[in-house]
């Protein structure tokens, strides 16, 4: 797809997405970032990396636009924000794929999925839920499923047949061995190796990854 785009969040993730999209010069695939939406009031009216900050959440009330939400601190916060935005039926959440990523045509995309940075390799027969965020330099093997609102950071290796639940956070540099499962809402610490299934609602880390605590 292509067209005009607003980015919700002028933090690091939003600015990186805007930069990555600026690298695509094709009129058939490129997104033109028209502005940031950010709830930090003192930024309103300023420009960040030559992109204007148009206003906060209320700016969207009478808006008709494509939007990418880059608020990533907590999947639940991100989900609730998106549900609030969706009350405006004139706002759309397109699938966005940054240039130079290798993506097979055999991927099932949920609404609002974002491949934010370059150098991903997303192979065949992969299913992504709504609003999955994939950062950069990841390798996602065949027959992987990733649940809605899950955040995939950078440099992660997914073996074939991996299953990730909804609302998970997978830290940078993680290796997930083939056919392993990670339950809903779990967090995997950066640099971990997931060699066994991880239950829902826990923080796990280490080599191999072990449960550190439950998420209350």
Biotite code that builds the C-alpha atoms (Angstrom):
import biotite.structure as struc

atoms = struc.array([
    struc.Atom([0.000, 0.000, 0.000], chain_id="A", res_id=1, res_name="UNK", atom_name="CA", element="C"),
    struc.Atom([0.902, 3.660, -0.112], chain_id="A", res_id=2, res_name="UNK", atom_name="CA", element="C"),
    struc.Atom([-0.522, 7.062, 0.756], chain_id="A", res_id=3, res_name="UNK", atom_name="CA", element="C"),
    struc.Atom([-0.444, 9.699, 3.470], chain_id="A", res_id=4, res_name="UNK", atom_name="CA", element="C"),
    struc.Atom([0.204, 8.575, 7.039], chain_id="A", res_id=5, res_name="UNK", atom_name="CA", element="C"),
    struc.Atom([0.101, 9.956, 10.569], chain_id="A", res_id=6, res_name="UNK", atom_name="CA", element="C"),
    struc.Atom([2.309, 8.406, 13.252], chain_id="A", res_id=7, res_name="UNK", atom_name="CA", element="C"),
    struc.Atom([0.994, 8.312, 16.828], chain_id="A", res_id=8, res_name="UNK", atom_name="CA", element="C"),
    struc.Atom([4.011, 8.791, 19.072], chain_id="A", res_id=9, res_name="UNK", atom_name="CA", element="C"),
    struc.Atom([7.017, 11.038, 18.411], chain_id="A", res_id=10, res_name="UNK", atom_name="CA", element="C"),
    struc.Atom([9.315, 8.936, 20.591], chain_id="A", res_id=11, res_name="UNK", atom_name="CA", element="C"),
    struc.Atom([12.125, 6.779, 19.322], chain_id="A", res_id=12, res_name="UNK", atom_name="CA", element="C"),
    struc.Atom([9.941, 4.139, 17.668], chain_id="A", res_id=13, res_name="UNK", atom_name="CA", element="C"),
    struc.Atom([7.873, 6.730, 15.829], chain_id="A", res_id=14, res_name="UNK", atom_name="CA", element="C"),
    struc.Atom([10.896, 8.676, 14.618], chain_id="A", res_id=15, res_name="UNK", atom_name="CA", element="C"),
    struc.Atom([12.607, 5.495, 13.436], chain_id="A", res_id=16, res_name="UNK", atom_name="CA", element="C"),
    struc.Atom([9.491, 4.443, 11.540], chain_id="A", res_id=17, res_name="UNK", atom_name="CA", element="C"),
    struc.Atom([9.261, 7.840, 9.846], chain_id="A", res_id=18, res_name="UNK", atom_name="CA", element="C"),
    struc.Atom([12.916, 7.607, 8.808], chain_id="A", res_id=19, res_name="UNK", atom_name="CA", element="C"),
    struc.Atom([12.575, 4.051, 7.503], chain_id="A", res_id=20, res_name="UNK", atom_name="CA", element="C"),
    struc.Atom([9.534, 4.966, 5.419], chain_id="A", res_id=21, res_name="UNK", atom_name="CA", element="C"),
    struc.Atom([11.354, 7.962, 3.959], chain_id="A", res_id=22, res_name="UNK", atom_name="CA", element="C"),
    struc.Atom([13.789, 5.552, 2.279], chain_id="A", res_id=23, res_name="UNK", atom_name="CA", element="C"),
    struc.Atom([11.083, 4.198, -0.023], chain_id="A", res_id=24, res_name="UNK", atom_name="CA", element="C"),
    struc.Atom([10.935, 6.418, -3.110], chain_id="A", res_id=25, res_name="UNK", atom_name="CA", element="C"),
    struc.Atom([8.480, 4.319, -5.119], chain_id="A", res_id=26, res_name="UNK", atom_name="CA", element="C"),
    struc.Atom([5.128, 6.061, -5.708], chain_id="A", res_id=27, res_name="UNK", atom_name="CA", element="C"),
    struc.Atom([3.441, 2.638, -5.702], chain_id="A", res_id=28, res_name="UNK", atom_name="CA", element="C"),
    struc.Atom([4.584, 1.542, -2.236], chain_id="A", res_id=29, res_name="UNK", atom_name="CA", element="C"),
    struc.Atom([5.785, 4.600, -0.317], chain_id="A", res_id=30, res_name="UNK", atom_name="CA", element="C"),
    struc.Atom([4.066, 6.195, 2.666], chain_id="A", res_id=31, res_name="UNK", atom_name="CA", element="C"),
    struc.Atom([4.247, 9.970, 3.080], chain_id="A", res_id=32, res_name="UNK", atom_name="CA", element="C"),
    struc.Atom([4.416, 10.846, 6.773], chain_id="A", res_id=33, res_name="UNK", atom_name="CA", element="C"),
    struc.Atom([2.373, 14.018, 7.200], chain_id="A", res_id=34, res_name="UNK", atom_name="CA", element="C"),
    struc.Atom([2.810, 14.434, 10.919], chain_id="A", res_id=35, res_name="UNK", atom_name="CA", element="C"),
    struc.Atom([3.148, 13.023, 14.418], chain_id="A", res_id=36, res_name="UNK", atom_name="CA", element="C"),
    struc.Atom([0.363, 12.798, 16.968], chain_id="A", res_id=37, res_name="UNK", atom_name="CA", element="C"),
    struc.Atom([1.768, 13.010, 20.481], chain_id="A", res_id=38, res_name="UNK", atom_name="CA", element="C"),
    struc.Atom([0.223, 13.724, 23.878], chain_id="A", res_id=39, res_name="UNK", atom_name="CA", element="C"),
    struc.Atom([3.210, 15.773, 25.097], chain_id="A", res_id=40, res_name="UNK", atom_name="CA", element="C"),
    struc.Atom([1.679, 19.237, 24.912], chain_id="A", res_id=41, res_name="UNK", atom_name="CA", element="C"),
    struc.Atom([4.874, 21.275, 24.806], chain_id="A", res_id=42, res_name="UNK", atom_name="CA", element="C"),
    struc.Atom([5.791, 19.539, 21.531], chain_id="A", res_id=43, res_name="UNK", atom_name="CA", element="C"),
    struc.Atom([2.654, 20.647, 19.702], chain_id="A", res_id=44, res_name="UNK", atom_name="CA", element="C"),
    struc.Atom([3.433, 22.907, 16.763], chain_id="A", res_id=45, res_name="UNK", atom_name="CA", element="C"),
    struc.Atom([7.107, 21.927, 16.680], chain_id="A", res_id=46, res_name="UNK", atom_name="CA", element="C"),
    struc.Atom([8.885, 19.837, 14.058], chain_id="A", res_id=47, res_name="UNK", atom_name="CA", element="C"),
    struc.Atom([10.891, 16.707, 14.815], chain_id="A", res_id=48, res_name="UNK", atom_name="CA", element="C"),
    struc.Atom([13.243, 15.511, 12.088], chain_id="A", res_id=49, res_name="UNK", atom_name="CA", element="C"),
    struc.Atom([11.345, 17.829, 9.733], chain_id="A", res_id=50, res_name="UNK", atom_name="CA", element="C"),
    struc.Atom([7.969, 16.220, 10.549], chain_id="A", res_id=51, res_name="UNK", atom_name="CA", element="C"),
    struc.Atom([5.374, 18.438, 12.263], chain_id="A", res_id=52, res_name="UNK", atom_name="CA", element="C"),
    struc.Atom([3.775, 17.460, 15.568], chain_id="A", res_id=53, res_name="UNK", atom_name="CA", element="C"),
    struc.Atom([0.129, 18.221, 14.901], chain_id="A", res_id=54, res_name="UNK", atom_name="CA", element="C"),
    struc.Atom([-1.381, 17.716, 18.364], chain_id="A", res_id=55, res_name="UNK", atom_name="CA", element="C"),
    struc.Atom([-2.543, 15.032, 20.749], chain_id="A", res_id=56, res_name="UNK", atom_name="CA", element="C"),
    struc.Atom([-5.362, 12.508, 20.897], chain_id="A", res_id=57, res_name="UNK", atom_name="CA", element="C"),
    struc.Atom([-8.070, 15.148, 20.472], chain_id="A", res_id=58, res_name="UNK", atom_name="CA", element="C"),
    struc.Atom([-6.588, 16.116, 17.092], chain_id="A", res_id=59, res_name="UNK", atom_name="CA", element="C"),
    struc.Atom([-7.970, 12.847, 15.738], chain_id="A", res_id=60, res_name="UNK", atom_name="CA", element="C"),
    struc.Atom([-11.579, 13.480, 16.753], chain_id="A", res_id=61, res_name="UNK", atom_name="CA", element="C"),
    struc.Atom([-12.548, 15.005, 13.391], chain_id="A", res_id=62, res_name="UNK", atom_name="CA", element="C"),
    struc.Atom([-9.744, 13.459, 11.382], chain_id="A", res_id=63, res_name="UNK", atom_name="CA", element="C"),
    struc.Atom([-9.846, 11.122, 8.399], chain_id="A", res_id=64, res_name="UNK", atom_name="CA", element="C"),
    struc.Atom([-6.455, 9.466, 8.010], chain_id="A", res_id=65, res_name="UNK", atom_name="CA", element="C"),
    struc.Atom([-4.246, 6.416, 7.935], chain_id="A", res_id=66, res_name="UNK", atom_name="CA", element="C"),
    struc.Atom([-2.412, 6.038, 11.240], chain_id="A", res_id=67, res_name="UNK", atom_name="CA", element="C"),
    struc.Atom([0.414, 3.958, 12.716], chain_id="A", res_id=68, res_name="UNK", atom_name="CA", element="C"),
    struc.Atom([0.518, 3.669, 16.515], chain_id="A", res_id=69, res_name="UNK", atom_name="CA", element="C"),
    struc.Atom([4.075, 3.484, 17.853], chain_id="A", res_id=70, res_name="UNK", atom_name="CA", element="C"),
    struc.Atom([3.383, 3.600, 21.600], chain_id="A", res_id=71, res_name="UNK", atom_name="CA", element="C"),
    struc.Atom([5.149, 0.393, 22.645], chain_id="A", res_id=72, res_name="UNK", atom_name="CA", element="C"),
    struc.Atom([5.815, 0.647, 26.397], chain_id="A", res_id=73, res_name="UNK", atom_name="CA", element="C"),
    struc.Atom([3.042, -1.797, 27.311], chain_id="A", res_id=74, res_name="UNK", atom_name="CA", element="C"),
    struc.Atom([0.890, -3.921, 24.958], chain_id="A", res_id=75, res_name="UNK", atom_name="CA", element="C"),
    struc.Atom([-2.181, -3.292, 27.112], chain_id="A", res_id=76, res_name="UNK", atom_name="CA", element="C"),
    struc.Atom([-1.714, 0.496, 26.988], chain_id="A", res_id=77, res_name="UNK", atom_name="CA", element="C"),
    struc.Atom([-1.227, 0.276, 23.231], chain_id="A", res_id=78, res_name="UNK", atom_name="CA", element="C"),
    struc.Atom([-4.334, -1.866, 22.828], chain_id="A", res_id=79, res_name="UNK", atom_name="CA", element="C"),
    struc.Atom([-6.483, 0.516, 24.864], chain_id="A", res_id=80, res_name="UNK", atom_name="CA", element="C"),
    struc.Atom([-5.207, 3.512, 22.901], chain_id="A", res_id=81, res_name="UNK", atom_name="CA", element="C"),
    struc.Atom([-5.996, 1.831, 19.589], chain_id="A", res_id=82, res_name="UNK", atom_name="CA", element="C"),
    struc.Atom([-9.508, 0.928, 20.776], chain_id="A", res_id=83, res_name="UNK", atom_name="CA", element="C"),
    struc.Atom([-10.083, 4.584, 21.668], chain_id="A", res_id=84, res_name="UNK", atom_name="CA", element="C"),
    struc.Atom([-8.859, 5.727, 18.256], chain_id="A", res_id=85, res_name="UNK", atom_name="CA", element="C"),
    struc.Atom([-11.044, 3.149, 16.498], chain_id="A", res_id=86, res_name="UNK", atom_name="CA", element="C"),
    struc.Atom([-14.166, 4.921, 17.756], chain_id="A", res_id=87, res_name="UNK", atom_name="CA", element="C"),
    struc.Atom([-13.552, 7.275, 14.826], chain_id="A", res_id=88, res_name="UNK", atom_name="CA", element="C"),
    struc.Atom([-14.591, 5.185, 11.823], chain_id="A", res_id=89, res_name="UNK", atom_name="CA", element="C"),
    struc.Atom([-12.757, 7.532, 9.466], chain_id="A", res_id=90, res_name="UNK", atom_name="CA", element="C"),
    struc.Atom([-9.365, 6.430, 10.768], chain_id="A", res_id=91, res_name="UNK", atom_name="CA", element="C"),
    struc.Atom([-7.730, 3.423, 9.146], chain_id="A", res_id=92, res_name="UNK", atom_name="CA", element="C"),
    struc.Atom([-4.885, 1.211, 10.366], chain_id="A", res_id=93, res_name="UNK", atom_name="CA", element="C"),
    struc.Atom([-3.043, -0.061, 7.291], chain_id="A", res_id=94, res_name="UNK", atom_name="CA", element="C"),
    struc.Atom([-0.425, -2.785, 7.142], chain_id="A", res_id=95, res_name="UNK", atom_name="CA", element="C"),
    struc.Atom([2.943, -1.030, 6.829], chain_id="A", res_id=96, res_name="UNK", atom_name="CA", element="C"),
    struc.Atom([6.112, -2.777, 5.675], chain_id="A", res_id=97, res_name="UNK", atom_name="CA", element="C"),
    struc.Atom([9.370, -0.844, 5.683], chain_id="A", res_id=98, res_name="UNK", atom_name="CA", element="C"),
    struc.Atom([11.570, -1.003, 2.587], chain_id="A", res_id=99, res_name="UNK", atom_name="CA", element="C"),
    struc.Atom([14.308, -3.616, 2.162], chain_id="A", res_id=100, res_name="UNK", atom_name="CA", element="C"),
    struc.Atom([12.607, -6.259, 4.296], chain_id="A", res_id=101, res_name="UNK", atom_name="CA", element="C"),
    struc.Atom([12.128, -9.616, 2.572], chain_id="A", res_id=102, res_name="UNK", atom_name="CA", element="C"),
    struc.Atom([8.503, -10.680, 2.976], chain_id="A", res_id=103, res_name="UNK", atom_name="CA", element="C"),
    struc.Atom([6.919, -13.639, 1.232], chain_id="A", res_id=104, res_name="UNK", atom_name="CA", element="C"),
    struc.Atom([3.449, -13.359, -0.314], chain_id="A", res_id=105, res_name="UNK", atom_name="CA", element="C"),
    struc.Atom([2.336, -16.199, 1.970], chain_id="A", res_id=106, res_name="UNK", atom_name="CA", element="C"),
    struc.Atom([1.827, -14.128, 5.101], chain_id="A", res_id=107, res_name="UNK", atom_name="CA", element="C"),
    struc.Atom([-1.604, -13.546, 6.662], chain_id="A", res_id=108, res_name="UNK", atom_name="CA", element="C"),
    struc.Atom([-1.648, -10.004, 8.050], chain_id="A", res_id=109, res_name="UNK", atom_name="CA", element="C"),
    struc.Atom([-3.937, -8.730, 10.779], chain_id="A", res_id=110, res_name="UNK", atom_name="CA", element="C"),
    struc.Atom([-5.164, -5.160, 10.841], chain_id="A", res_id=111, res_name="UNK", atom_name="CA", element="C"),
    struc.Atom([-2.550, -2.508, 11.546], chain_id="A", res_id=112, res_name="UNK", atom_name="CA", element="C"),
    struc.Atom([0.518, -4.763, 11.532], chain_id="A", res_id=113, res_name="UNK", atom_name="CA", element="C"),
    struc.Atom([3.770, -2.823, 11.193], chain_id="A", res_id=114, res_name="UNK", atom_name="CA", element="C"),
    struc.Atom([7.184, -3.993, 10.025], chain_id="A", res_id=115, res_name="UNK", atom_name="CA", element="C"),
    struc.Atom([8.925, -0.872, 11.226], chain_id="A", res_id=116, res_name="UNK", atom_name="CA", element="C"),
    struc.Atom([12.587, -1.151, 10.243], chain_id="A", res_id=117, res_name="UNK", atom_name="CA", element="C"),
    struc.Atom([14.578, -2.746, 7.408], chain_id="A", res_id=118, res_name="UNK", atom_name="CA", element="C"),
    struc.Atom([16.302, -6.100, 7.073], chain_id="A", res_id=119, res_name="UNK", atom_name="CA", element="C"),
    struc.Atom([13.564, -8.433, 8.284], chain_id="A", res_id=120, res_name="UNK", atom_name="CA", element="C"),
    struc.Atom([13.070, -11.796, 6.619], chain_id="A", res_id=121, res_name="UNK", atom_name="CA", element="C"),
    struc.Atom([9.498, -13.048, 7.009], chain_id="A", res_id=122, res_name="UNK", atom_name="CA", element="C"),
    struc.Atom([9.134, -16.372, 5.255], chain_id="A", res_id=123, res_name="UNK", atom_name="CA", element="C"),
    struc.Atom([6.167, -18.578, 4.360], chain_id="A", res_id=124, res_name="UNK", atom_name="CA", element="C"),
    struc.Atom([2.814, -19.570, 5.877], chain_id="A", res_id=125, res_name="UNK", atom_name="CA", element="C"),
    struc.Atom([3.053, -17.092, 8.738], chain_id="A", res_id=126, res_name="UNK", atom_name="CA", element="C"),
    struc.Atom([-0.004, -15.704, 10.508], chain_id="A", res_id=127, res_name="UNK", atom_name="CA", element="C"),
    struc.Atom([0.020, -12.400, 12.372], chain_id="A", res_id=128, res_name="UNK", atom_name="CA", element="C"),
    struc.Atom([-2.809, -11.120, 14.572], chain_id="A", res_id=129, res_name="UNK", atom_name="CA", element="C"),
    struc.Atom([-3.965, -7.512, 14.631], chain_id="A", res_id=130, res_name="UNK", atom_name="CA", element="C"),
    struc.Atom([-1.481, -4.752, 15.478], chain_id="A", res_id=131, res_name="UNK", atom_name="CA", element="C"),
    struc.Atom([1.646, -6.893, 15.686], chain_id="A", res_id=132, res_name="UNK", atom_name="CA", element="C"),
    struc.Atom([4.759, -4.698, 15.776], chain_id="A", res_id=133, res_name="UNK", atom_name="CA", element="C"),
    struc.Atom([7.962, -6.078, 14.208], chain_id="A", res_id=134, res_name="UNK", atom_name="CA", element="C"),
    struc.Atom([11.074, -3.923, 14.527], chain_id="A", res_id=135, res_name="UNK", atom_name="CA", element="C"),
    struc.Atom([14.227, -4.648, 12.475], chain_id="A", res_id=136, res_name="UNK", atom_name="CA", element="C"),
    struc.Atom([16.634, -7.422, 11.472], chain_id="A", res_id=137, res_name="UNK", atom_name="CA", element="C"),
    struc.Atom([14.378, -10.297, 12.546], chain_id="A", res_id=138, res_name="UNK", atom_name="CA", element="C"),
    struc.Atom([14.186, -13.746, 10.959], chain_id="A", res_id=139, res_name="UNK", atom_name="CA", element="C"),
    struc.Atom([10.731, -15.333, 11.241], chain_id="A", res_id=140, res_name="UNK", atom_name="CA", element="C"),
    struc.Atom([10.616, -18.959, 10.141], chain_id="A", res_id=141, res_name="UNK", atom_name="CA", element="C"),
    struc.Atom([7.893, -20.879, 8.357], chain_id="A", res_id=142, res_name="UNK", atom_name="CA", element="C"),
    struc.Atom([4.533, -21.665, 9.992], chain_id="A", res_id=143, res_name="UNK", atom_name="CA", element="C"),
    struc.Atom([5.019, -19.167, 12.805], chain_id="A", res_id=144, res_name="UNK", atom_name="CA", element="C"),
    struc.Atom([1.961, -17.563, 14.428], chain_id="A", res_id=145, res_name="UNK", atom_name="CA", element="C"),
    struc.Atom([2.088, -14.318, 16.411], chain_id="A", res_id=146, res_name="UNK", atom_name="CA", element="C"),
    struc.Atom([-0.902, -13.085, 18.416], chain_id="A", res_id=147, res_name="UNK", atom_name="CA", element="C"),
    struc.Atom([-2.486, -9.630, 18.404], chain_id="A", res_id=148, res_name="UNK", atom_name="CA", element="C"),
    struc.Atom([-0.687, -6.650, 19.958], chain_id="A", res_id=149, res_name="UNK", atom_name="CA", element="C"),
    struc.Atom([2.574, -8.543, 20.408], chain_id="A", res_id=150, res_name="UNK", atom_name="CA", element="C"),
    struc.Atom([5.782, -6.510, 20.100], chain_id="A", res_id=151, res_name="UNK", atom_name="CA", element="C"),
    struc.Atom([8.815, -8.052, 18.412], chain_id="A", res_id=152, res_name="UNK", atom_name="CA", element="C"),
    struc.Atom([11.968, -6.011, 18.964], chain_id="A", res_id=153, res_name="UNK", atom_name="CA", element="C"),
    struc.Atom([15.260, -6.362, 17.045], chain_id="A", res_id=154, res_name="UNK", atom_name="CA", element="C"),
    struc.Atom([17.528, -9.175, 15.908], chain_id="A", res_id=155, res_name="UNK", atom_name="CA", element="C"),
    struc.Atom([15.267, -12.076, 16.920], chain_id="A", res_id=156, res_name="UNK", atom_name="CA", element="C"),
    struc.Atom([15.492, -15.544, 15.353], chain_id="A", res_id=157, res_name="UNK", atom_name="CA", element="C"),
    struc.Atom([12.278, -17.573, 15.171], chain_id="A", res_id=158, res_name="UNK", atom_name="CA", element="C"),
    struc.Atom([12.589, -21.253, 14.304], chain_id="A", res_id=159, res_name="UNK", atom_name="CA", element="C"),
    struc.Atom([9.886, -22.828, 12.188], chain_id="A", res_id=160, res_name="UNK", atom_name="CA", element="C"),
    struc.Atom([6.515, -23.576, 13.760], chain_id="A", res_id=161, res_name="UNK", atom_name="CA", element="C"),
    struc.Atom([6.874, -21.142, 16.666], chain_id="A", res_id=162, res_name="UNK", atom_name="CA", element="C"),
    struc.Atom([3.691, -19.926, 18.372], chain_id="A", res_id=163, res_name="UNK", atom_name="CA", element="C"),
    struc.Atom([3.622, -16.572, 20.190], chain_id="A", res_id=164, res_name="UNK", atom_name="CA", element="C"),
    struc.Atom([0.511, -15.540, 22.121], chain_id="A", res_id=165, res_name="UNK", atom_name="CA", element="C"),
    struc.Atom([-1.197, -12.161, 22.178], chain_id="A", res_id=166, res_name="UNK", atom_name="CA", element="C"),
    struc.Atom([0.162, -9.174, 24.095], chain_id="A", res_id=167, res_name="UNK", atom_name="CA", element="C"),
    struc.Atom([3.668, -10.584, 24.388], chain_id="A", res_id=168, res_name="UNK", atom_name="CA", element="C"),
    struc.Atom([6.954, -8.682, 24.314], chain_id="A", res_id=169, res_name="UNK", atom_name="CA", element="C"),
    struc.Atom([9.993, -10.411, 22.781], chain_id="A", res_id=170, res_name="UNK", atom_name="CA", element="C"),
    struc.Atom([13.226, -8.600, 23.613], chain_id="A", res_id=171, res_name="UNK", atom_name="CA", element="C"),
    struc.Atom([16.107, -7.948, 21.252], chain_id="A", res_id=172, res_name="UNK", atom_name="CA", element="C"),
    struc.Atom([18.467, -10.770, 20.355], chain_id="A", res_id=173, res_name="UNK", atom_name="CA", element="C"),
    struc.Atom([16.184, -13.601, 21.469], chain_id="A", res_id=174, res_name="UNK", atom_name="CA", element="C"),
    struc.Atom([16.447, -17.031, 19.832], chain_id="A", res_id=175, res_name="UNK", atom_name="CA", element="C"),
    struc.Atom([13.282, -19.147, 19.827], chain_id="A", res_id=176, res_name="UNK", atom_name="CA", element="C"),
    struc.Atom([13.864, -22.766, 18.868], chain_id="A", res_id=177, res_name="UNK", atom_name="CA", element="C"),
    struc.Atom([11.509, -24.515, 16.432], chain_id="A", res_id=178, res_name="UNK", atom_name="CA", element="C"),
    struc.Atom([7.975, -25.390, 17.594], chain_id="A", res_id=179, res_name="UNK", atom_name="CA", element="C"),
    struc.Atom([8.293, -23.635, 20.931], chain_id="A", res_id=180, res_name="UNK", atom_name="CA", element="C"),
    struc.Atom([5.228, -21.854, 22.358], chain_id="A", res_id=181, res_name="UNK", atom_name="CA", element="C"),
    struc.Atom([5.051, -18.634, 24.369], chain_id="A", res_id=182, res_name="UNK", atom_name="CA", element="C"),
    struc.Atom([1.767, -17.957, 26.178], chain_id="A", res_id=183, res_name="UNK", atom_name="CA", element="C"),
    struc.Atom([-0.350, -14.803, 26.122], chain_id="A", res_id=184, res_name="UNK", atom_name="CA", element="C"),
    struc.Atom([1.072, -11.748, 27.835], chain_id="A", res_id=185, res_name="UNK", atom_name="CA", element="C"),
    struc.Atom([4.529, -13.148, 28.533], chain_id="A", res_id=186, res_name="UNK", atom_name="CA", element="C"),
    struc.Atom([7.754, -11.160, 28.291], chain_id="A", res_id=187, res_name="UNK", atom_name="CA", element="C"),
    struc.Atom([11.012, -12.685, 27.067], chain_id="A", res_id=188, res_name="UNK", atom_name="CA", element="C"),
    struc.Atom([14.129, -10.811, 28.154], chain_id="A", res_id=189, res_name="UNK", atom_name="CA", element="C"),
    struc.Atom([16.678, -9.703, 25.593], chain_id="A", res_id=190, res_name="UNK", atom_name="CA", element="C"),
    struc.Atom([19.330, -12.228, 24.564], chain_id="A", res_id=191, res_name="UNK", atom_name="CA", element="C"),
    struc.Atom([17.403, -15.229, 25.878], chain_id="A", res_id=192, res_name="UNK", atom_name="CA", element="C"),
    struc.Atom([17.215, -18.637, 24.224], chain_id="A", res_id=193, res_name="UNK", atom_name="CA", element="C"),
    struc.Atom([13.735, -20.163, 24.392], chain_id="A", res_id=194, res_name="UNK", atom_name="CA", element="C"),
    struc.Atom([14.297, -23.921, 24.304], chain_id="A", res_id=195, res_name="UNK", atom_name="CA", element="C"),
    struc.Atom([11.104, -24.939, 26.151], chain_id="A", res_id=196, res_name="UNK", atom_name="CA", element="C"),
    struc.Atom([7.517, -23.711, 26.079], chain_id="A", res_id=197, res_name="UNK", atom_name="CA", element="C"),
    struc.Atom([6.810, -20.600, 28.191], chain_id="A", res_id=198, res_name="UNK", atom_name="CA", element="C"),
    struc.Atom([3.399, -20.343, 29.938], chain_id="A", res_id=199, res_name="UNK", atom_name="CA", element="C"),
    struc.Atom([1.159, -17.267, 29.801], chain_id="A", res_id=200, res_name="UNK", atom_name="CA", element="C"),
    struc.Atom([1.680, -14.236, 32.013], chain_id="A", res_id=201, res_name="UNK", atom_name="CA", element="C"),
    struc.Atom([5.321, -14.593, 33.041], chain_id="A", res_id=202, res_name="UNK", atom_name="CA", element="C"),
    struc.Atom([8.676, -12.910, 32.592], chain_id="A", res_id=203, res_name="UNK", atom_name="CA", element="C"),
    struc.Atom([11.317, -15.341, 31.361], chain_id="A", res_id=204, res_name="UNK", atom_name="CA", element="C"),
    struc.Atom([14.984, -14.741, 30.572], chain_id="A", res_id=205, res_name="UNK", atom_name="CA", element="C"),
    struc.Atom([18.338, -16.457, 30.315], chain_id="A", res_id=206, res_name="UNK", atom_name="CA", element="C"),
    struc.Atom([20.149, -19.120, 28.332], chain_id="A", res_id=207, res_name="UNK", atom_name="CA", element="C"),
    struc.Atom([18.106, -21.242, 28.376], chain_id="A", res_id=208, res_name="UNK", atom_name="CA", element="C"),
    struc.Atom([15.129, -19.017, 29.243], chain_id="A", res_id=209, res_name="UNK", atom_name="CA", element="C"),
    struc.Atom([13.669, -19.661, 32.698], chain_id="A", res_id=210, res_name="UNK", atom_name="CA", element="C"),
    struc.Atom([10.694, -18.125, 34.457], chain_id="A", res_id=211, res_name="UNK", atom_name="CA", element="C"),
    struc.Atom([11.748, -15.211, 36.661], chain_id="A", res_id=212, res_name="UNK", atom_name="CA", element="C"),
    struc.Atom([8.380, -14.125, 37.961], chain_id="A", res_id=213, res_name="UNK", atom_name="CA", element="C"),
    struc.Atom([4.682, -13.995, 37.239], chain_id="A", res_id=214, res_name="UNK", atom_name="CA", element="C"),
    struc.Atom([3.119, -10.819, 35.863], chain_id="A", res_id=215, res_name="UNK", atom_name="CA", element="C"),
    struc.Atom([0.518, -9.691, 38.379], chain_id="A", res_id=216, res_name="UNK", atom_name="CA", element="C"),
])
